[in-house]
Amino acid sequence: MTFPVVSEHLNAAVTALLDLQQPDGYWCAELEGDSILESEYILLKWIIDQENDPRLPQIANYLRKLQTQDGSWVQYPGGKIDLSATVKAYFALKLIGDDPQSSHMVKAKEQIIAHGGAELCNSFTNFYLAALGQIDYNAVPSIPPEIIFLPRWFYFNLSKVSAWSRTMITPLSIVTTHRPLRKIPKNLGIDELYIDHSRRHKLIPTGNTHRTWTTFFYSLDRLLKLVHKLGMTPLRRRALDRIEQWLLDHTEDSDGVGAIFPPMVYILIALRARGYADDHPKILEAHKHLDDLLIHDDENQEIRIQPCFSPIWDTGIAAYALTEIDFKQGQDAADRCASWLLQKECRKVGDWMDNVKQPVEPAGWYFEYNNAFYPDVDDTAMVAMALKRIGGDEALAAAERGTQWVLAMQNDDGGWAAFDRTVERPILEHIPFADHNAIQDPSCPDIVGRTLECLGHMGYRADHPAVIRAIEFIRSRQEPQGSWFGRWGVNYVYGTWQVLAGLEAVQCDMQQDWIKKSAQWLKQVQQADGSFGESCDTYEDITLMGTGEPTASQTAWGTMGMMSVFGPDDPAVKRGIAWLCEKQLTEDHPTSGDAAGSWHEPQFTGTGFPKVFYLRYHLYRLYFPVMCLGRWMRKTSEATCKKPVVQPSNATSAS
């Protein structure tokens, strides 16, 4: 693949990316989740007596579309049945009016029964089922609101669980206390989905659990339920008031609590249980934030729902990708982008402050449009890198503030987590409401890799104390094959690329055996045509590591990972570049939404909660290939003194 040919393909991709830039300077593509978003929205509307919402039939239309041929609903295309998702979808469609004897409902029921029945649903599904009278509240985990009073030194404390768990636990503590119940006609219930009705109304462990700790926590749960029943809760009223105020406080400067779908649903149920009228400003505000996530497809009479918005993430990555081809201050597109990102810098003290040991100025960036309590390390690192490369005094100052904030968030183990400075507490994984597999937010290699990449751009090198500790963490988490786990992207290809890019940025010796081993692993899993592909199945079965249908985003990751070690002239790197060029679309595809210059990528390559929830970022198929092709051209030009010729009209300097 020659330099001029790659230049031509990169030009087309850059043009496609710049065409998607909003007038204000940012990017925000659709963020696609699975069917639980649609089914839970329908169930919510029934819980709060709004089942006549005229949008529900169109949401149901899309929900039916997501059902697989075998009758189940899955977490990602090609995945196995998700029992909880299938139960919720069946229930939602039955409430909408689907005949349980119709073929799609019969097939769904057969799948549910074949996989153990609705009694095996996860805890967050059971909250919906309890609120609609299908199970007793004794079958859902107790979340006493008094947890708000637990001191920070206590092993369990709100500051010691992940940020997303915090925003779910707080409203659910109100729900488990007030136990709101919407009675529905028996014929609309789901009795037919249960096999063992003796287990239906009991809290039972699901999945693989630690026997000792499971016994302890489930015994504690029974005690908490007894205390609730007997009214032996002298602090209950104060605790509920404090939780309610916490929720109200966390809606400030935010597009809903946590700015993500689950707590945005739960707060509506919780505040209603606390006596808030349907026309209360906070209720109306909560509805607006939730409804903003709806995408209307009038042509197909469908409505699909996003789990949240991703503008800062999309903008940070798009900008950083474009900086590989000299996207910098003085160009109109770059100036608008930097200006928007600077406006979104988070200067508010949020929950993260609870665990930070050293004084640090509030800074950083969050993921969504507005989520001031929860800036995160990953977004901050990405945006800081982009602003550093774009340049300008304000951009450089903000990048430096963000970097200092990130350094203050380094964990004791040398790594970085997403939202908080944390210590891993494995025991918490056995709490009954921890079955979403994400009660914690521990250090993970992919975020550490990106953070190192950011630090490298900011002038930090491999001999800096914080970098030394980070590299020690990375080495401790390397898999025997040489790869690294990807917590936030699918999966080992993502994690390995992030780590290698970070090590290269801090000028680590990339020819060390342990580093070359990881790049050799990438070569081993590279497919014969030069591509990379990895399925979400790898979170369930590690033996599938590095295997799956090829995608543009994962091919870009794998190619950039190899490039960090072997350089742009390596044959395997060139095969990856060639595959991206060959698979680039030359014309628009209206049915799939893919534009000329982009790539077709229906697979889910983003991770929400491993084994539980996955994501399809609709811009991954474009800005990561731009980053990869641009990086190859930059490194090739540096090695050969060739000058890149990529300069689409949108990116030229405004004069």
Order of alpha helices (4+ residues) and beta strands (2+ residues): alpha-beta-alpha-alpha-alpha-alpha-alpha-alpha-alpha-alpha-alpha-alpha-alpha-beta-beta-alpha-alpha-alpha-alpha-alpha-alpha-alpha-alpha-alpha-alpha-beta-beta-alpha
